[in-house]
Amino acid sequence: MACPRCHADAPTGRTGWCEDCERAYDTWIRGYAGDIVVPALAGMAILTTIATLLPLLGVGWLIATTGVFAGFGTLAGMFQLRRRKRRQQFLVASLPRAYLPSKT
């Protein structure tokens, strides 16, 4: 199966890209390491709001415990959306000028 990014006939991993494209993506995505900040803050805000304020308002602790799962779900969901967006952004980015896919 050919890599959808560079069209090299190399074995593809779980994402469907060849090793060279995966390595290039890993290097490129490090420039966006701050992408985790917004999902972490949103998850923390939901966790704090639901898990801390609901017991203070008289709601049972069992219902307030769902705040932990809601916060984690928010963190995981926003992270997946951001990852999908960055992969699409990387696909649109042009290949380096001297890029020659390895022939196996």
KEROMI-910839 format. One record per residue (C-alpha): residue number from 0; residue in one letter; chain; x, y, z. Coordinates in nm, 3 decimals, padded with zeros to 5 digits. Each point is the difference from the previous one (the first is absolute). Example, Ala and Ser with C-alpha at 12.3 -4.5 7.8 and 13.67 -1.06 7.14 Angstrom:
<recs>
@seq = 0, type = a, mol = A, c1 = 01.230, c2 = -00.450, c3 = 00.780;
@seq = 1, type = s, mol = A, c1 = 00.137, c2 = 00.344, c3 = -00.066;
</recs>
This chain:
<recs>
@seq = 0, type = m, mol = A, c1 = 00.000, c2 = 00.000, c3 = 00.000;
@seq = 1, type = a, mol = A, c1 = 00.139, c2 = 00.340, c3 = -00.096;
@seq = 2, type = c, mol = A, c1 = 00.043, c2 = 00.280, c3 = 00.248;
@seq = 3, type = p, mol = A, c1 = -00.276, c2 = 00.260, c3 = -00.051;
@seq = 4, type = r, mol = A, c1 = 00.244, c2 = 00.287, c3 = 00.058;
@seq = 5, type = c, mol = A, c1 = 00.310, c2 = -00.081, c3 = -00.206;
@seq = 6, type = h, mol = A, c1 = -00.140, c2 = -00.290, c3 = -00.206;
@seq = 7, type = a, mol = A, c1 = 00.298, c2 = -00.223, c3 = 00.082;
@seq = 8, type = d, mol = A, c1 = -00.054, c2 = -00.374, c3 = -00.015;
@seq = 9, type = a, mol = A, c1 = 00.125, c2 = -00.052, c3 = 00.352;
@seq = 10, type = p, mol = A, c1 = -00.160, c2 = -00.199, c3 = 00.280;
@seq = 11, type = t, mol = A, c1 = -00.246, c2 = 00.217, c3 = 00.187;
@seq = 12, type = g, mol = A, c1 = -00.062, c2 = 00.016, c3 = 00.372;
@seq = 13, type = r, mol = A, c1 = -00.327, c2 = 00.029, c3 = 00.188;
@seq = 14, type = t, mol = A, c1 = -00.061, c2 = 00.352, c3 = -00.136;
@seq = 15, type = g, mol = A, c1 = 00.051, c2 = -00.107, c3 = -00.360;
@seq = 16, type = w, mol = A, c1 = 00.312, c2 = 00.212, c3 = -00.051;
@seq = 17, type = c, mol = A, c1 = 00.348, c2 = -00.128, c3 = -00.079;
@seq = 18, type = e, mol = A, c1 = 00.277, c2 = 00.020, c3 = 00.260;
@seq = 19, type = d, mol = A, c1 = 00.159, c2 = 00.304, c3 = -00.165;
@seq = 20, type = c, mol = A, c1 = -00.326, c2 = 00.199, c3 = 00.009;
@seq = 21, type = e, mol = A, c1 = -00.066, c2 = -00.107, c3 = 00.360;
@seq = 22, type = r, mol = A, c1 = 00.347, c2 = 00.114, c3 = 00.099;
@seq = 23, type = a, mol = A, c1 = -00.050, c2 = 00.332, c3 = -00.181;
@seq = 24, type = y, mol = A, c1 = -00.337, c2 = 00.045, c3 = 00.173;
@seq = 25, type = d, mol = A, c1 = 00.151, c2 = -00.074, c3 = 00.342;
@seq = 26, type = t, mol = A, c1 = 00.263, c2 = 00.267, c3 = -00.059;
@seq = 27, type = w, mol = A, c1 = -00.253, c2 = 00.251, c3 = -00.136;
@seq = 28, type = i, mol = A, c1 = -00.259, c2 = -00.049, c3 = 00.278;
@seq = 29, type = r, mol = A, c1 = 00.254, c2 = 00.086, c3 = 00.272;
@seq = 30, type = g, mol = A, c1 = -00.040, c2 = 00.361, c3 = -00.105;
@seq = 31, type = y, mol = A, c1 = -00.360, c2 = -00.020, c3 = 00.123;
@seq = 32, type = a, mol = A, c1 = 00.069, c2 = -00.149, c3 = 00.343;
@seq = 33, type = g, mol = A, c1 = -00.210, c2 = 00.273, c3 = 00.160;
@seq = 34, type = d, mol = A, c1 = -00.316, c2 = -00.151, c3 = -00.152;
@seq = 35, type = i, mol = A, c1 = -00.057, c2 = -00.199, c3 = 00.320;
@seq = 36, type = v, mol = A, c1 = -00.047, c2 = 00.315, c3 = 00.210;
@seq = 37, type = v, mol = A, c1 = -00.355, c2 = 00.086, c3 = -00.112;
@seq = 38, type = p, mol = A, c1 = -00.143, c2 = -00.353, c3 = 00.040;
@seq = 39, type = a, mol = A, c1 = 00.167, c2 = -00.034, c3 = 00.340;
@seq = 40, type = l, mol = A, c1 = -00.144, c2 = 00.330, c3 = 00.121;
@seq = 41, type = a, mol = A, c1 = -00.347, c2 = -00.085, c3 = -00.131;
@seq = 42, type = g, mol = A, c1 = 00.008, c2 = -00.343, c3 = 00.166;
@seq = 43, type = m, mol = A, c1 = 00.121, c2 = 00.155, c3 = 00.324;
@seq = 44, type = a, mol = A, c1 = -00.274, c2 = 00.265, c3 = -00.008;
@seq = 45, type = i, mol = A, c1 = -00.271, c2 = -00.261, c3 = -00.050;
@seq = 46, type = l, mol = A, c1 = 00.147, c2 = -00.223, c3 = 00.267;
@seq = 47, type = t, mol = A, c1 = 00.023, c2 = 00.287, c3 = 00.247;
@seq = 48, type = t, mol = A, c1 = -00.348, c2 = 00.127, c3 = -00.076;
@seq = 49, type = i, mol = A, c1 = -00.184, c2 = -00.331, c3 = 00.012;
@seq = 50, type = a, mol = A, c1 = 00.200, c2 = -00.200, c3 = 00.253;
@seq = 51, type = t, mol = A, c1 = 00.060, c2 = 00.284, c3 = 00.246;
@seq = 52, type = l, mol = A, c1 = -00.299, c2 = 00.230, c3 = -00.021;
@seq = 53, type = l, mol = A, c1 = -00.278, c2 = -00.259, c3 = -00.022;
@seq = 54, type = p, mol = A, c1 = 00.069, c2 = -00.149, c3 = 00.346;
@seq = 55, type = l, mol = A, c1 = 00.010, c2 = 00.352, c3 = 00.142;
@seq = 56, type = l, mol = A, c1 = -00.344, c2 = 00.061, c3 = -00.150;
@seq = 57, type = g, mol = A, c1 = -00.139, c2 = -00.308, c3 = 00.172;
@seq = 58, type = v, mol = A, c1 = 00.010, c2 = -00.248, c3 = -00.288;
@seq = 59, type = g, mol = A, c1 = 00.108, c2 = -00.352, c3 = 00.094;
@seq = 60, type = w, mol = A, c1 = 00.363, c2 = -00.099, c3 = -00.031;
@seq = 61, type = l, mol = A, c1 = -00.084, c2 = -00.282, c3 = -00.241;
@seq = 62, type = i, mol = A, c1 = -00.142, c2 = 00.244, c3 = -00.254;
@seq = 63, type = a, mol = A, c1 = 00.288, c2 = 00.238, c3 = 00.058;
@seq = 64, type = t, mol = A, c1 = 00.244, c2 = -00.281, c3 = -00.076;
@seq = 65, type = t, mol = A, c1 = -00.120, c2 = 00.010, c3 = -00.360;
@seq = 66, type = g, mol = A, c1 = 00.193, c2 = 00.326, c3 = -00.022;
@seq = 67, type = v, mol = A, c1 = 00.320, c2 = -00.201, c3 = -00.007;
@seq = 68, type = f, mol = A, c1 = -00.120, c2 = -00.195, c3 = -00.303;
@seq = 69, type = a, mol = A, c1 = -00.137, c2 = 00.314, c3 = -00.166;
@seq = 70, type = g, mol = A, c1 = 00.333, c2 = 00.179, c3 = 00.045;
@seq = 71, type = f, mol = A, c1 = 00.196, c2 = -00.296, c3 = -00.136;
@seq = 72, type = g, mol = A, c1 = -00.242, c2 = -00.036, c3 = -00.292;
@seq = 73, type = t, mol = A, c1 = 00.044, c2 = 00.367, c3 = -00.084;
@seq = 74, type = l, mol = A, c1 = 00.377, c2 = -00.029, c3 = 00.014;
@seq = 75, type = a, mol = A, c1 = 00.009, c2 = -00.313, c3 = -00.218;
@seq = 76, type = g, mol = A, c1 = -00.258, c2 = 00.129, c3 = -00.250;
@seq = 77, type = m, mol = A, c1 = 00.163, c2 = 00.338, c3 = -00.051;
@seq = 78, type = f, mol = A, c1 = 00.341, c2 = -00.163, c3 = -00.033;
@seq = 79, type = q, mol = A, c1 = -00.130, c2 = -00.239, c3 = -00.270;
@seq = 80, type = l, mol = A, c1 = -00.158, c2 = 00.287, c3 = -00.193;
@seq = 81, type = r, mol = A, c1 = 00.322, c2 = 00.201, c3 = 00.017;
@seq = 82, type = r, mol = A, c1 = 00.205, c2 = -00.301, c3 = -00.110;
@seq = 83, type = r, mol = A, c1 = -00.227, c2 = -00.059, c3 = -00.300;
@seq = 84, type = k, mol = A, c1 = 00.025, c2 = 00.369, c3 = -00.095;
@seq = 85, type = r, mol = A, c1 = 00.381, c2 = -00.001, c3 = 00.022;
@seq = 86, type = r, mol = A, c1 = 00.025, c2 = -00.319, c3 = -00.214;
@seq = 87, type = q, mol = A, c1 = -00.214, c2 = 00.163, c3 = -00.269;
@seq = 88, type = q, mol = A, c1 = 00.212, c2 = 00.315, c3 = 00.024;
@seq = 89, type = f, mol = A, c1 = 00.315, c2 = -00.210, c3 = -00.044;
@seq = 90, type = l, mol = A, c1 = -00.147, c2 = -00.175, c3 = -00.305;
@seq = 91, type = v, mol = A, c1 = -00.068, c2 = 00.334, c3 = -00.167;
@seq = 92, type = a, mol = A, c1 = 00.351, c2 = 00.127, c3 = 00.073;
@seq = 93, type = s, mol = A, c1 = 00.232, c2 = -00.050, c3 = -00.293;
@seq = 94, type = l, mol = A, c1 = 00.277, c2 = -00.257, c3 = 00.004;
@seq = 95, type = p, mol = A, c1 = 00.353, c2 = 00.129, c3 = 00.051;
@seq = 96, type = r, mol = A, c1 = 00.168, c2 = 00.098, c3 = -00.325;
@seq = 97, type = a, mol = A, c1 = 00.272, c2 = -00.266, c3 = 00.010;
@seq = 98, type = y, mol = A, c1 = -00.232, c2 = -00.277, c3 = 00.121;
@seq = 99, type = l, mol = A, c1 = 00.066, c2 = -00.335, c3 = -00.164;
@seq = 100, type = p, mol = A, c1 = -00.200, c2 = -00.292, c3 = 00.140;
@seq = 101, type = s, mol = A, c1 = 00.204, c2 = -00.308, c3 = 00.081;
@seq = 102, type = k, mol = A, c1 = -00.052, c2 = -00.282, c3 = -00.246;
@seq = 103, type = t, mol = A, c1 = -00.026, c2 = -00.339, c3 = 00.155;
</recs>
